[in-house]
Amino acid sequence: MINFIKNFRNDESGAVTVDWVVLTAAVVGLAVAAYSSIKTGATNMTAATNTYMGSQTPGSF
């Protein structure tokens, strides 16, 4: 029984899986934050472009 406890304490094969899960969750979180920021900027730019284009008259230079 003592050998089982010592082997269990020294076994780290599951630790790598936990590291990858945490790393993957962090990458997904950053991707969601970046997507949100890009979406907001693109929406604002589209609205500004629409306002500008709507105020222009065709053929006037």
Biopython code that builds the backbone (N, CA, C, O; Angstrom):
import numpy as np
from Bio.PDB.StructureBuilder import StructureBuilder

atoms = [
    (1, "MET", "N", (0.823, -1.194, 0.000)),
    (1, "MET", "CA", (0.000, 0.000, 0.000)),
    (1, "MET", "C", (0.865, 1.256, 0.000)),
    (1, "MET", "O", (0.519, 2.251, -0.636)),
    (2, "ILE", "N", (1.980, 1.211, 0.707)),
    (2, "ILE", "CA", (2.869, 2.371, 0.760)),
    (2, "ILE", "C", (3.481, 2.631, -0.616)),
    (2, "ILE", "O", (3.642, 3.782, -1.019)),
    (3, "ASN", "N", (3.822, 1.557, -1.335)),
    (3, "ASN", "CA", (4.358, 1.733, -2.694)),
    (3, "ASN", "C", (3.323, 2.356, -3.621)),
    (3, "ASN", "O", (3.675, 3.181, -4.464)),
    (4, "PHE", "N", (2.068, 1.983, -3.484)),
    (4, "PHE", "CA", (0.994, 2.561, -4.299)),
    (4, "PHE", "C", (0.884, 4.063, -4.037)),
    (4, "PHE", "O", (0.753, 4.845, -4.979)),
    (5, "ILE", "N", (0.935, 4.466, -2.797)),
    (5, "ILE", "CA", (0.825, 5.888, -2.443)),
    (5, "ILE", "C", (2.029, 6.662, -2.988)),
    (5, "ILE", "O", (1.866, 7.768, -3.502)),
    (6, "LYS", "N", (3.226, 6.097, -2.884)),
    (6, "LYS", "CA", (4.412, 6.767, -3.404)),
    (6, "LYS", "C", (4.336, 6.912, -4.920)),
    (6, "LYS", "O", (4.662, 7.968, -5.461)),
    (7, "ASN", "N", (3.910, 5.861, -5.603)),
    (7, "ASN", "CA", (3.779, 5.924, -7.063)),
    (7, "ASN", "C", (2.707, 6.919, -7.481)),
    (7, "ASN", "O", (2.884, 7.657, -8.450)),
    (8, "PHE", "N", (1.605, 6.939, -6.758)),
    (8, "PHE", "CA", (0.526, 7.864, -7.078)),
    (8, "PHE", "C", (0.989, 9.308, -6.902)),
    (8, "PHE", "O", (0.657, 10.165, -7.720)),
    (9, "ARG", "N", (1.734, 9.581, -5.868)),
    (9, "ARG", "CA", (2.236, 10.924, -5.587)),
    (9, "ARG", "C", (3.229, 11.374, -6.658)),
    (9, "ARG", "O", (3.257, 12.555, -7.004)),
    (10, "ASN", "N", (4.033, 10.473, -7.182)),
    (10, "ASN", "CA", (5.055, 10.816, -8.172)),
    (10, "ASN", "C", (4.550, 10.818, -9.608)),
    (10, "ASN", "O", (5.236, 11.313, -10.502)),
    (11, "ASP", "N", (3.374, 10.278, -9.837)),
    (11, "ASP", "CA", (2.836, 10.205, -11.199)),
    (11, "ASP", "C", (2.279, 11.568, -11.599)),
    (11, "ASP", "O", (1.400, 12.103, -10.922)),
    (12, "GLU", "N", (2.790, 12.138, -12.706)),
    (12, "GLU", "CA", (2.351, 13.461, -13.152)),
    (12, "GLU", "C", (1.760, 13.430, -14.557)),
    (12, "GLU", "O", (1.733, 14.463, -15.226)),
    (13, "SER", "N", (1.298, 12.304, -15.014)),
    (13, "SER", "CA", (0.806, 12.209, -16.386)),
    (13, "SER", "C", (-0.475, 13.010, -16.607)),
    (13, "SER", "O", (-0.713, 13.457, -17.729)),
    (14, "GLY", "N", (-1.293, 13.207, -15.603)),
    (14, "GLY", "CA", (-2.515, 13.990, -15.754)),
    (14, "GLY", "C", (-2.278, 15.487, -15.686)),
    (14, "GLY", "O", (-3.131, 16.268, -16.107)),
    (15, "ALA", "N", (-1.126, 15.901, -15.160)),
    (15, "ALA", "CA", (-0.832, 17.324, -15.019)),
    (15, "ALA", "C", (-0.699, 18.009, -16.374)),
    (15, "ALA", "O", (-1.060, 19.178, -16.511)),
    (16, "VAL", "N", (-0.191, 17.307, -17.363)),
    (16, "VAL", "CA", (-0.043, 17.886, -18.694)),
    (16, "VAL", "C", (-1.417, 18.174, -19.296)),
    (16, "VAL", "O", (-1.608, 19.201, -19.946)),
    (17, "THR", "N", (-2.349, 17.291, -19.085)),
    (17, "THR", "CA", (-3.709, 17.493, -19.588)),
    (17, "THR", "C", (-4.332, 18.725, -18.962)),
    (17, "THR", "O", (-4.968, 19.517, -19.657)),
    (18, "VAL", "N", (-4.160, 18.896, -17.677)),
    (18, "VAL", "CA", (-4.699, 20.079, -16.994)),
    (18, "VAL", "C", (-4.059, 21.344, -17.544)),
    (18, "VAL", "O", (-4.747, 22.344, -17.750)),
    (19, "ASP", "N", (-2.765, 21.316, -17.782)),
    (19, "ASP", "CA", (-2.086, 22.481, -18.358)),
    (19, "ASP", "C", (-2.667, 22.842, -19.725)),
    (19, "ASP", "O", (-2.910, 24.014, -20.010)),
    (20, "TRP", "N", (-2.887, 21.834, -20.565)),
    (20, "TRP", "CA", (-3.435, 22.099, -21.897)),
    (20, "TRP", "C", (-4.864, 22.620, -21.834)),
    (20, "TRP", "O", (-5.245, 23.475, -22.633)),
    (21, "VAL", "N", (-5.648, 22.123, -20.905)),
    (21, "VAL", "CA", (-7.035, 22.610, -20.761)),
    (21, "VAL", "C", (-7.029, 24.078, -20.360)),
    (21, "VAL", "O", (-7.789, 24.873, -20.914)),
    (22, "VAL", "N", (-6.192, 24.444, -19.416)),
    (22, "VAL", "CA", (-6.110, 25.840, -18.977)),
    (22, "VAL", "C", (-5.589, 26.726, -20.106)),
    (22, "VAL", "O", (-6.118, 27.816, -20.326)),
    (23, "LEU", "N", (-4.571, 26.281, -20.815)),
    (23, "LEU", "CA", (-4.026, 27.051, -21.923)),
    (23, "LEU", "C", (-5.053, 27.237, -23.032)),
    (23, "LEU", "O", (-5.177, 28.331, -23.582)),
    (24, "THR", "N", (-5.781, 26.194, -23.360)),
    (24, "THR", "CA", (-6.809, 26.283, -24.399)),
    (24, "THR", "C", (-7.927, 27.232, -23.985)),
    (24, "THR", "O", (-8.415, 28.009, -24.806)),
    (25, "ALA", "N", (-8.335, 27.176, -22.727)),
    (25, "ALA", "CA", (-9.373, 28.086, -22.235)),
    (25, "ALA", "C", (-8.903, 29.538, -22.318)),
    (25, "ALA", "O", (-9.691, 30.422, -22.654)),
    (26, "ALA", "N", (-7.649, 29.790, -22.020)),
    (26, "ALA", "CA", (-7.116, 31.149, -22.115)),
    (26, "ALA", "C", (-7.104, 31.644, -23.561)),
    (26, "ALA", "O", (-7.444, 32.797, -23.823)),
    (27, "VAL", "N", (-6.722, 30.794, -24.483)),
    (27, "VAL", "CA", (-6.691, 31.172, -25.896)),
    (27, "VAL", "C", (-8.102, 31.456, -26.403)),
    (27, "VAL", "O", (-8.313, 32.418, -27.142)),
    (28, "VAL", "N", (-9.057, 30.635, -26.016)),
    (28, "VAL", "CA", (-10.449, 30.862, -26.425)),
    (28, "VAL", "C", (-10.959, 32.175, -25.838)),
    (28, "VAL", "O", (-11.644, 32.932, -26.525)),
    (29, "GLY", "N", (-10.636, 32.450, -24.589)),
    (29, "GLY", "CA", (-11.060, 33.703, -23.961)),
    (29, "GLY", "C", (-10.488, 34.918, -24.678)),
    (29, "GLY", "O", (-11.194, 35.903, -24.892)),
    (30, "LEU", "N", (-9.211, 34.854, -25.051)),
    (30, "LEU", "CA", (-8.606, 35.958, -25.794)),
    (30, "LEU", "C", (-9.235, 36.118, -27.175)),
    (30, "LEU", "O", (-9.415, 37.238, -27.653)),
    (31, "ALA", "N", (-9.564, 35.011, -27.806)),
    (31, "ALA", "CA", (-10.200, 35.079, -29.123)),
    (31, "ALA", "C", (-11.577, 35.729, -29.035)),
    (31, "ALA", "O", (-11.947, 36.521, -29.901)),
    (32, "VAL", "N", (-12.328, 35.398, -28.002)),
    (32, "VAL", "CA", (-13.657, 36.010, -27.819)),
    (32, "VAL", "C", (-13.515, 37.510, -27.573)),
    (32, "VAL", "O", (-14.283, 38.300, -28.122)),
    (33, "ALA", "N", (-12.547, 37.908, -26.756)),
    (33, "ALA", "CA", (-12.329, 39.329, -26.483)),
    (33, "ALA", "C", (-11.920, 40.070, -27.757)),
    (33, "ALA", "O", (-12.405, 41.171, -28.017)),
    (34, "ALA", "N", (-11.040, 39.476, -28.541)),
    (34, "ALA", "CA", (-10.610, 40.108, -29.791)),
    (34, "ALA", "C", (-11.770, 40.210, -30.772)),
    (34, "ALA", "O", (-11.928, 41.239, -31.430)),
    (35, "TYR", "N", (-12.572, 39.178, -30.880)),
    (35, "TYR", "CA", (-13.726, 39.203, -31.783)),
    (35, "TYR", "C", (-14.698, 40.304, -31.382)),
    (35, "TYR", "O", (-15.221, 41.020, -32.237)),
    (36, "SER", "N", (-14.937, 40.436, -30.095)),
    (36, "SER", "CA", (-15.857, 41.463, -29.608)),
    (36, "SER", "C", (-15.346, 42.854, -29.959)),
    (36, "SER", "O", (-16.114, 43.707, -30.403)),
    (37, "SER", "N", (-14.070, 43.080, -29.765)),
    (37, "SER", "CA", (-13.473, 44.378, -30.077)),
    (37, "SER", "C", (-13.534, 44.668, -31.571)),
    (37, "SER", "O", (-13.884, 45.778, -31.972)),
    (38, "ILE", "N", (-13.202, 43.696, -32.385)),
    (38, "ILE", "CA", (-13.224, 43.880, -33.838)),
    (38, "ILE", "C", (-14.649, 44.109, -34.326)),
    (38, "ILE", "O", (-14.878, 44.938, -35.206)),
    (39, "LYS", "N", (-15.603, 43.382, -33.762)),
    (39, "LYS", "CA", (-16.996, 43.539, -34.176)),
    (39, "LYS", "C", (-17.493, 44.937, -33.868)),
    (39, "LYS", "O", (-18.160, 45.552, -34.700)),
    (40, "THR", "N", (-17.178, 45.454, -32.683)),
    (40, "THR", "CA", (-17.615, 46.797, -32.306)),
    (40, "THR", "C", (-16.994, 47.835, -33.232)),
    (40, "THR", "O", (-17.694, 48.732, -33.703)),
    (41, "GLY", "N", (-15.702, 47.733, -33.502)),
    (41, "GLY", "CA", (-15.039, 48.682, -34.394)),
    (41, "GLY", "C", (-15.586, 48.624, -35.808)),
    (41, "GLY", "O", (-15.772, 49.664, -36.441)),
    (42, "ALA", "N", (-15.847, 47.433, -36.311)),
    (42, "ALA", "CA", (-16.378, 47.289, -37.667)),
    (42, "ALA", "C", (-17.794, 47.850, -37.762)),
    (42, "ALA", "O", (-18.157, 48.456, -38.771)),
    (43, "THR", "N", (-18.590, 47.650, -36.721)),
    (43, "THR", "CA", (-19.956, 48.189, -36.716)),
    (43, "THR", "C", (-19.924, 49.714, -36.727)),
    (43, "THR", "O", (-20.676, 50.351, -37.465)),
    (44, "ASN", "N", (-19.054, 50.294, -35.910)),
    (44, "ASN", "CA", (-18.945, 51.758, -35.866)),
    (44, "ASN", "C", (-18.445, 52.315, -37.195)),
    (44, "ASN", "O", (-18.935, 53.345, -37.657)),
    (45, "MET", "N", (-17.471, 51.643, -37.816)),
    (45, "MET", "CA", (-16.939, 52.105, -39.087)),
    (45, "MET", "C", (-18.005, 52.009, -40.181)),
    (45, "MET", "O", (-18.111, 52.898, -41.026)),
    (46, "THR", "N", (-18.780, 50.950, -40.166)),
    (46, "THR", "CA", (-19.846, 50.793, -41.154)),
    (46, "THR", "C", (-20.885, 51.887, -41.008)),
    (46, "THR", "O", (-21.350, 52.437, -42.007)),
    (47, "ALA", "N", (-21.257, 52.213, -39.770)),
    (47, "ALA", "CA", (-22.238, 53.276, -39.533)),
    (47, "ALA", "C", (-21.693, 54.625, -39.987)),
    (47, "ALA", "O", (-22.425, 55.416, -40.584)),
    (48, "ALA", "N", (-20.420, 54.898, -39.713)),
    (48, "ALA", "CA", (-19.829, 56.171, -40.134)),
    (48, "ALA", "C", (-19.743, 56.263, -41.654)),
    (48, "ALA", "O", (-20.001, 57.322, -42.227)),
    (49, "THR", "N", (-19.386, 55.169, -42.305)),
    (49, "THR", "CA", (-19.324, 55.149, -43.766)),
    (49, "THR", "C", (-20.705, 55.356, -44.373)),
    (49, "THR", "O", (-20.853, 56.077, -45.360)),
    (50, "ASN", "N", (-21.709, 54.726, -43.786)),
    (50, "ASN", "CA", (-23.075, 54.881, -44.267)),
    (50, "ASN", "C", (-23.538, 56.328, -44.130)),
    (50, "ASN", "O", (-24.183, 56.858, -45.034)),
    (51, "THR", "N", (-23.218, 56.962, -43.023)),
    (51, "THR", "CA", (-23.601, 58.368, -42.818)),
    (51, "THR", "C", (-22.902, 59.266, -43.838)),
    (51, "THR", "O", (-23.527, 60.152, -44.421)),
    (52, "TYR", "N", (-21.618, 59.037, -44.048)),
    (52, "TYR", "CA", (-20.860, 59.853, -45.002)),
    (52, "TYR", "C", (-21.381, 59.657, -46.418)),
    (52, "TYR", "O", (-21.602, 60.628, -47.142)),
    (53, "MET", "N", (-21.574, 58.416, -46.809)),
    (53, "MET", "CA", (-22.048, 58.142, -48.169)),
    (53, "MET", "C", (-23.458, 58.672, -48.386)),
    (53, "MET", "O", (-23.802, 59.087, -49.493)),
    (54, "GLY", "N", (-24.267, 58.662, -47.349)),
    (54, "GLY", "CA", (-25.632, 59.174, -47.466)),
    (54, "GLY", "C", (-25.675, 60.686, -47.620)),
    (54, "GLY", "O", (-26.640, 61.225, -48.161)),
    (55, "SER", "N", (-24.643, 61.375, -47.153)),
    (55, "SER", "CA", (-24.636, 62.833, -47.250)),
    (55, "SER", "C", (-24.046, 63.334, -48.569)),
    (55, "SER", "O", (-24.098, 64.533, -48.842)),
    (56, "GLN", "N", (-23.500, 62.462, -49.374)),
    (56, "GLN", "CA", (-22.892, 62.853, -50.648)),
    (56, "GLN", "C", (-23.933, 62.872, -51.753)),
    (56, "GLN", "O", (-24.857, 62.059, -51.771)),
    (57, "THR", "N", (-23.770, 63.806, -52.670)),
    (57, "THR", "CA", (-24.662, 63.855, -53.836)),
    (57, "THR", "C", (-23.874, 63.355, -55.047)),
    (57, "THR", "O", (-22.722, 63.744, -55.242)),
    (58, "PRO", "N", (-24.477, 62.514, -55.841)),
    (58, "PRO", "CA", (-23.775, 61.968, -57.019)),
    (58, "PRO", "C", (-23.434, 63.071, -58.026)),
    (58, "PRO", "O", (-24.240, 63.964, -58.285)),
    (59, "GLY", "N", (-22.257, 62.992, -58.571)),
    (59, "GLY", "CA", (-21.854, 63.899, -59.641)),
    (59, "GLY", "C", (-21.291, 65.226, -59.147)),
    (59, "GLY", "O", (-20.909, 66.053, -59.975)),
    (60, "SER", "N", (-21.221, 65.469, -57.851)),
    (60, "SER", "CA", (-20.660, 66.754, -57.385)),
    (60, "SER", "C", (-19.227, 66.529, -56.942)),
    (60, "SER", "O", (-18.951, 65.683, -56.091)),
    (61, "PHE", "N", (-18.311, 67.302, -57.533)),
    (61, "PHE", "CA", (-16.884, 67.163, -57.204)),
    (61, "PHE", "C", (-16.409, 68.403, -56.531)),
    (61, "PHE", "O", (-15.237, 68.499, -56.168)),
]
sb = StructureBuilder()
sb.init_structure("model")
sb.init_model(0)
sb.init_chain("A")
sb.init_seg("    ")
for serial, (resi, resn, name, xyz) in enumerate(atoms, 1):
    if name == "N":
        sb.init_residue(resn, " ", resi, " ")
    sb.init_atom(name, np.array(xyz, "f"), 0.0, 1.0, " ", f" {name:<3s}", serial, name[0])
structure = sb.get_structure()
